[in-house]
Amino acid sequence: MWTCSVCKREFSKTNQSHSCNERSLADFLKGKQAYSIGLFDHFVKEYQRIGKVAIHPKKSMITISGKSGLAHVTQLGKDFIDIVFPFKERFEDNLCFVKIKTVPGTNDHNHYFRMYFEEDINEEVLGFMKLAYEMGN
């Protein structure tokens, strides 16, 4: 484990690139719709029920992490939030991901999930959230 001397965040790789607290959560959520902020809060609470997580706002996304990144909230729309789950394998047999894209030059696969309602965090999505948590800790 490596700990950044500036932001005190722990990483699995030495000198891992990160945003180092350049934005606060309030900065990221400023001007967003109350509905999508509610969806974001619900998503975070569901992850907190799985285990200890940290919130890391960046310039273009909010990362939810354990010891490594578990999920990235990439957009808070008017009535939805977009979330990306990074996995080392493709999970094609699902009903929750709208697309899966391989990161060029790697064995990493981003799984894209769009949440419209709190109920969208169903058993299938919770299963992938738990899998990401187990793999990231």
Secondary structure, DSSP 8 states (H G I E B T S, - for coil): -EE-TTT--EESSTT----TT-S-HHHHHTT--HHHHHHHHHHHHHHHHHS--EEEE-SS-EEEESSSEEEEEEEE-SS-EEEEEEESS---S-SS-SEEEE-TTSS-EEEEEEE-SGGGS-HHHHHHHHHHHHHT-
